[in-house]
């Protein structure tokens, strides 16, 4: 495919974008097989959404009732909200752990594809940037490309940009994006420390 597109004017760029798109589809298919179709993932996702709705309702109820509640009721409401927040964070952490095995397989696929692309486009500019990037970005955008033209774009930079944008949008399109409540809960393998705990 790369050789068929290389005869076109923007052939190298189109090749990198097409391979990045195909890799994103392959990675999402692997993720679907290993994660998204499992009962564990679906139950964790439902738990996160349920706890998120419950927490939102509790916060809305606390704001609406205001000062009409007695002091003891406010304390018990805060404890209930803390329990729901804790269970939401735990479910988000479990969701991240369930994605770990798929992440390893996807990383291996991306590593192989990146090595293949690196050997195909080594030392060639695959695109021309319409601007000269800042020096920090230029190190990556011009990596491995001979010459001093800062607008030459390496395969690494184009593949990186395409992978991020295509895969994220593909996840949203297919409905595989993680629940917003999981991100808002600070879920993940390494969540931020809770300021309430000493």
Phi, psi and omega in degrees: 000319182296323181287328179291324181277340185291343178282344178283165181299314179253035187299315181295318179297314180296324178297314181296317180295317180295317179293323177296318177296316179296322178295320179297317178296317179298316180295321178290327176295318177297316179297322178296317180296319187268338185234293197297337181266357183280153179292326180298313180297314182297321179290321177294320179296318178295321178297316180297315180295320180295313180294325179295315177297319180295318180293320177297318179295321180293320179292320178294321178292324179290322179287324182286322183286327174057234186271002182284348180274144174292163184298320180295323180293324179296320179294317180291325177296320179295321178294319178297318179296321177296320179295317180293319177298319179296316179292327176295317178295320178297317179294322178294322178294317178297323177297318177296320179294326180290337179275355186295316183294321177293324179300323179293318179293317179297319178298320178296318178298314180296324179295316179295315180296319179296319177297318178297313179296321180297321179287327179288321188245025181296127176075014180239140173278124183264346180206167177240121180281145180280006182208164173267114184291163176298154186305323180296315179287327182297329178300322179276321183290336183250010184297124176079004181260125179289157178101174184246009181284112183290348180272354175290136183246130179277165178298323183301313183293313181295317179296319179299310180297316181294318182298316181297310185288317183292313184293319179297314180291326177294320177298318179294318181297318181276353180081021181262001180296143180296150179301142180297330180295328179293319178290321181291332181284353182076028181290177182126179181285329182233076182288162176293146179296148179281121182291342182284337182266135180282000000 
